[in-house]
Amino acid sequence: MQHEYISTIEAAEILGLSRTQVFRLAKVGQIPAVKIGRNFAIKKSDLGIYSGELTTAQKKELDKGVDKIYKEYGEALKKLGDA
């Protein structure tokens, strides 16, 4: 039997994002998640894993979250990329 929830690391691999991005999206509610200690557990069905890909609505929500993070932390991300 497969587990119903996955970690932010597993979600990051599936979504093609960093673990930090997934954590931040979960923290602000862009990705539905359950807080467990200092981390989050994300329901597989909330990522569209069973269908093999994200729904259009889920992609738009993720894009909004990523855009928000980039807007807020873009300069820091650029500097990290240059390091």
C-alpha positions as CSV (number, residue, x, y, z in Angstrom):
1,M,0.0,0.0,0.0
2,Q,1.4,3.4,-1.0
3,H,1.7,6.2,1.6
4,E,-0.9,8.9,1.3
5,Y,1.5,11.7,2.2
6,I,4.9,12.6,0.9
7,S,7.7,14.9,2.2
8,T,8.7,18.3,0.9
9,I,11.8,16.7,-0.6
10,E,9.6,14.2,-2.6
11,A,7.2,16.9,-3.6
12,A,10.1,19.0,-4.8
13,E,11.4,16.2,-7.0
14,I,7.9,15.7,-8.5
15,L,7.3,19.4,-9.1
16,G,10.8,20.2,-10.4
17,L,11.3,22.8,-7.6
18,S,13.7,23.1,-4.7
19,R,12.7,21.7,-1.3
20,T,12.9,25.3,0.0
21,Q,10.4,26.5,-2.6
22,V,8.0,23.7,-1.8
23,F,8.4,24.4,2.0
24,R,7.6,28.1,1.4
25,L,4.6,27.3,-0.8
26,A,3.3,25.0,1.8
27,K,3.9,27.5,4.6
28,V,1.9,30.2,2.8
29,G,-0.9,27.8,1.8
30,Q,-0.2,27.6,-1.9
31,I,0.4,23.9,-1.5
32,P,-2.0,22.2,0.9
33,A,0.0,20.5,3.6
34,V,0.0,19.3,7.2
35,K,2.6,20.7,9.5
36,I,4.5,18.0,11.3
37,G,7.1,19.3,13.7
38,R,9.3,21.7,11.6
39,N,8.3,20.1,8.3
40,F,5.2,19.5,6.1
41,A,3.6,16.4,4.8
42,I,1.8,16.9,1.5
43,K,-1.0,14.7,0.3
44,K,-0.2,13.0,-2.9
45,S,-3.6,13.7,-4.4
46,D,-3.1,17.4,-3.8
47,L,-0.2,17.3,-6.3
48,G,-2.0,15.4,-8.9
49,I,0.3,12.4,-8.6
50,Y,-2.4,9.8,-9.3
51,S,-3.2,11.4,-12.6
52,G,0.5,11.8,-13.4
53,E,0.4,15.5,-13.7
54,L,-0.9,18.7,-12.1
55,T,-4.2,20.1,-13.1
56,T,-4.3,23.5,-14.8
57,A,-5.7,25.1,-11.6
58,Q,-2.9,23.5,-9.5
59,K,-0.3,24.7,-12.0
60,K,-1.7,28.3,-11.8
61,E,-1.6,28.2,-8.0
62,L,2.0,27.0,-8.0
63,D,3.0,29.6,-10.6
64,K,1.5,32.3,-8.5
65,G,3.5,31.1,-5.5
66,V,6.7,30.8,-7.4
67,D,6.2,34.3,-8.9
68,K,5.6,35.7,-5.4
69,I,8.7,34.1,-4.0
70,Y,10.7,35.3,-7.0
71,K,9.4,38.8,-6.6
72,E,10.3,38.8,-2.9
73,Y,13.6,37.0,-3.1
74,G,14.7,37.4,-6.7
75,E,17.8,39.3,-6.0
76,A,19.0,36.9,-3.3
77,L,18.3,34.0,-5.6
78,K,20.3,35.6,-8.4
79,K,23.2,36.2,-6.0
80,L,23.0,32.5,-4.9
81,G,23.1,31.4,-8.5
82,D,26.3,33.4,-9.1
83,A,28.0,31.9,-6.1
